[in-house]
Amino acid sequence: MSDKSTPVPRNARSAPAKPKSDARDIAAFLEQARALQAVSAGNGRLILALDATMSRQPTWDLACRLQAEMFDAVGKSGKLSVQLVYFRGIGECRASKFVSDTEALKDLMVRIDCRGGHTQIGKVLSHALRTTEQEKVNAVVFIGDAMEESIDDLADKAGKLGLRGVPVFVFQEGADAAVERAFREVARLSRGAWFRFDRDAATTLARLLSAVAVFATGGLKALEARGRSEDRLMIENLRGSGKG
């Protein structure tokens, strides 16, 4: 008996059966691919607005560190442009140019010191409205701990931003109930979301800011495609089912 095996003709070999792809699986894959492409190919513009009055000094450095997460979330493509807006002192409310890297924004932030004064959130919202009329703004992030203005005035401007598709993501430091009601209303009317700014939960804050950045560059589809826990939380809030 020969130890040599008889070669089998190539066309006679039985190829392993390929599993058939379910149509729903294919559709889901294509949807995810389109969403991921939106993240890399998007050109998001985001306004980062900060209360720089004296009460905010203890967490200013934390905000400087956390902002880097927004750029890191969309990679090194430079497709996220961020404008820094801040208010402090007596009637001082300033805006930087839009920058596309974390070091440029950090350089701007470290040169700012907090000064006493009243809140000027209305000016921030008005600025966002003017800016998006010139060129689309995809989202506004506001970090603050107080509200000393007319809630009706803020609500009117927040509603106008919502109609223009510019959600405001409000991060509240502290637990003042009246401030929370006002901030939640700004978020709701602009179709954004409200979150607690807790210096003891820096990692969670960083992840939430990264979710905002992904939303700014690719919308809800990009958040769904990335699928992290913070993305799902952001989606729930944007759709009105989150509790903040």
C-alpha positions in Angstrom: 0.0 0.0 0.0 1.5 3.3 -1.1 2.0 6.1 1.5 1.5 8.7 -1.2 -1.9 10.3 -1.3 -3.6 10.7 -4.6 -3.9 14.4 -5.4 -7.4 15.7 -5.6 -8.3 18.0 -8.5 -8.7 21.6 -7.3 -12.2 21.9 -8.8 -13.2 18.7 -7.0 -12.3 19.9 -3.5 -15.2 20.9 -1.3 -14.8 24.5 -0.2 -16.1 25.2 3.3 -19.6 26.7 3.2 -19.6 30.4 3.8 -22.2 31.6 6.3 -24.8 33.7 4.7 -25.0 37.3 6.1 -28.3 38.3 7.4 -29.7 41.4 5.7 -30.0 43.1 9.0 -26.4 42.5 9.9 -25.3 44.0 6.6 -27.5 47.0 7.1 -26.2 47.5 10.6 -22.6 47.2 9.4 -23.1 49.8 6.6 -24.8 52.1 9.1 -21.9 51.9 11.5 -19.4 52.4 8.7 -21.2 55.6 7.5 -21.3 56.9 11.1 -17.6 56.2 11.7 -16.8 57.9 8.4 -18.7 61.0 9.7 -16.4 61.2 12.7 -13.3 61.2 10.6 -14.6 63.3 7.8 -16.7 65.8 9.8 -15.7 69.4 10.4 -17.2 70.2 13.7 -17.2 73.7 15.3 -17.7 73.9 19.0 -17.9 76.8 21.4 -16.4 76.1 24.9 -17.9 78.8 27.2 -16.6 79.2 30.8 -17.7 81.3 33.8 -14.4 82.9 34.8 -15.8 84.8 37.8 -13.9 84.4 41.1 -15.9 81.5 42.4 -14.7 79.4 39.5 -10.9 79.7 40.3 -10.6 76.3 42.1 -11.8 74.3 39.1 -10.3 76.4 36.3 -7.2 74.2 36.1 -9.4 71.2 35.9 -11.3 72.7 32.9 -7.9 73.4 31.2 -7.0 69.7 31.5 -10.4 68.3 30.5 -10.7 70.3 27.3 -8.0 68.1 25.8 -10.4 65.2 25.8 -12.5 66.9 23.1 -9.7 66.9 20.6 -8.4 63.5 21.5 -11.9 62.0 20.9 -11.8 62.9 17.2 -8.2 61.9 16.7 -5.4 63.9 15.2 -7.3 64.8 12.1 -7.8 68.4 13.2 -11.5 68.3 12.2 -12.7 69.8 15.5 -12.4 73.6 15.8 -13.1 75.0 19.3 -13.6 78.6 20.2 -13.1 79.7 23.8 -15.6 82.2 25.2 -15.4 83.4 28.8 -16.8 86.1 31.0 -15.5 87.7 34.2 -15.2 91.1 36.0 -17.5 94.0 35.2 -19.1 93.3 31.8 -16.1 91.5 30.3 -17.0 88.8 27.9 -14.5 87.7 25.3 -14.2 85.2 22.5 -11.1 83.7 20.9 -10.7 82.6 17.4 -11.5 79.0 16.5 -8.5 76.7 17.1 -8.0 73.2 15.9 -5.5 71.7 18.5 -5.5 71.2 22.2 -2.2 73.1 22.8 -3.5 76.2 21.2 -6.6 76.2 23.3 -4.7 75.4 26.5 -2.3 78.3 25.8 -5.4 80.6 25.7 -6.9 79.2 28.9 -3.8 79.4 31.0 -3.4 83.1 30.4 -6.9 83.8 31.9 -7.3 84.5 35.6 -10.7 84.5 37.3 -12.1 87.9 38.5 -15.1 88.8 40.5 -18.3 89.8 38.8 -21.8 88.7 37.8 -22.7 86.0 35.3 -23.1 86.9 31.6 -24.6 83.7 30.2 -27.0 85.8 28.0 -24.0 87.3 26.2 -22.6 83.8 25.6 -25.9 82.6 24.1 -26.2 85.7 22.0 -22.7 85.3 20.7 -23.4 81.7 19.8 -26.5 82.8 17.8 -24.5 85.4 15.9 -21.6 83.0 15.2 -23.8 80.2 13.9 -25.5 82.7 11.5 -22.1 83.4 10.0 -21.0 79.7 9.9 -22.6 76.7 11.4 -21.8 75.9 15.1 -22.5 72.3 16.0 -22.6 72.6 19.8 -22.0 74.8 22.8 -20.4 73.6 26.0 -21.0 75.9 29.0 -19.3 75.3 32.4 -20.5 77.4 35.4 -21.8 77.4 38.9 -24.1 80.4 39.1 -26.9 82.2 37.3 -27.7 85.9 38.1 -29.8 86.8 35.1 -33.3 86.7 33.8 -34.3 83.0 33.2 -36.8 84.2 30.6 -34.1 86.0 28.6 -31.9 82.9 28.7 -34.8 80.7 27.8 -35.6 82.8 24.7 -32.0 82.6 23.5 -31.7 78.9 24.2 -34.9 78.3 22.3 -33.5 80.1 19.3 -30.3 78.1 19.4 -32.4 74.9 19.5 -34.3 76.0 16.4 -31.0 76.5 14.6 -29.7 73.1 15.6 -27.1 74.3 18.2 -27.5 72.3 21.4 -26.1 73.7 24.6 -24.4 71.1 26.9 -24.5 72.6 30.3 -22.1 71.4 33.0 -23.0 72.7 36.5 -20.5 72.9 39.3 -22.1 72.8 42.7 -25.7 71.8 43.7 -27.6 75.1 43.9 -31.2 74.1 43.1 -32.2 77.4 41.5 -29.2 77.3 39.3 -29.9 73.8 38.3 -33.4 74.6 37.2 -32.2 77.5 35.0 -29.4 75.4 33.5 -31.6 72.5 32.8 -34.1 74.8 31.0 -31.3 76.2 28.9 -30.2 72.7 28.0 -33.8 71.5 27.3 -34.8 74.4 25.1 -31.6 74.3 23.1 -32.1 70.5 22.7 -28.9 69.8 24.5 -28.2 68.2 27.9 -27.4 69.0 31.5 -24.7 67.4 33.6 -23.1 67.9 37.0 -19.6 69.3 36.9 -18.0 67.3 39.8 -14.3 67.9 40.4 -14.2 64.5 42.1 -15.3 62.8 38.9 -12.8 64.2 36.4 -12.6 60.9 34.4 -16.4 60.9 33.9 -16.3 64.6 32.9 -13.5 63.9 30.4 -15.5 61.1 28.8 -18.6 63.3 28.6 -16.7 66.1 26.9 -15.3 63.6 24.4 -18.9 62.5 23.7 -19.8 66.1 23.0 -16.9 66.4 20.6 -17.9 63.2 18.7 -21.5 64.6 18.5 -20.1 67.9 17.1 -18.3 66.2 14.4 -20.6 63.4 13.5 -24.0 63.8 15.2 -26.0 61.1 16.9 -24.9 58.5 14.4 -21.3 59.0 15.4 -22.2 58.5 19.1 -24.1 55.4 18.3 -21.3 54.0 16.3 -18.7 54.6 19.0 -21.0 53.1 21.5 -19.2 53.9 24.8 -21.2 54.2 28.0 -20.8 58.0 28.0 -22.0 58.1 24.4 -25.1 56.1 25.4 -25.7 58.5 28.3 -25.4 61.5 26.0 -27.8 59.9 23.5 -30.4 59.3 26.2 -30.1 63.0 27.3 -30.3 64.3 23.8 -33.4 62.2 23.2 -35.0 63.4 26.4 -34.9 60.2 28.3 -31.9 60.9 30.4 -32.1 62.1 34.0 -28.8 64.1 33.9 
